[in-house]
C-alpha cells in the first residue's frame, strides 16, 4: 500500500513537471508543497506518520505569506514474556509566517523569514503485567513556537522546486501531566510551564508546485 502511495506522489510530481514546460513566462502567485518525510518515514518507520503542508501566497515578487499545518501521529507497542506497554501521541501545529526571497542564479534562490506556530500535543502511555494494567500516564500541552529560518531552494522548472530550511526555535509550552498507578491505586498531577530553545538543521526537503488563482 505504501509503495503505491509513493508511486502516486512521484507520478503526480512528474506530471506537473511535464505540464510546466509551456509556462516559462508566467508569474505565479501561489506555491503549495509538502515535506518528503511523509514518504521516507512512512516507508521506514511504520508507526510514525509526520505530515507538513504549506501554502505560500505572493502580494509582490519575492515576498510571500506562509500558511501551513504540521501534524505528527505516532503509536508503538512494546511486549515481553509477561509485561507489555503501548503509547500514542498526536502533535498539531498551525504555521503562519512571512518569507523574503532573493535569486542567486538561474535556478537557485535563498530566502529567510519567520514563522509563528501555535500548537497542541497529546500523549498517552499504558503499562501491563499478565494482561492487568499496572500504570499509565496522560499529558496534554499547548503552546507557541517562534521560528526564524534561513533556507535555500532549487527550481527544477518554472512550476516545480525543492527547498530546505534551517531554523532557530523558541518554544513555550504549558503542560498538564497525570500519572496513575494500580495495586495500590494512586494518582499524581503535575502542571507546569516550559521554555526551550533549539536549532533545526536544513535536513528536511520540501517539494513545491507553483500556480495562479
Buried (B, 14 or more C-beta within 10 A) or exposed (E): EEEEEBEEBEEEBEEBBEEBEEBEEEEBBBBBBBBBBBBBBBEEEEEBBBBBBBBBBBEEEEBBBBBBEBBBBBBEEEEEEEEBBBBBBBBBBBBEBEBEBEEEEEEEBBBBBBBBBEBEBEBBBBBBBEEEBBBBBBBBBEBBBBBBBEBBBEBBBBBBBBBBBBBBBEBEBEBEBBBBBEEEEEEEEEEEEEEEEEEEEBEBBBBBBBEEE
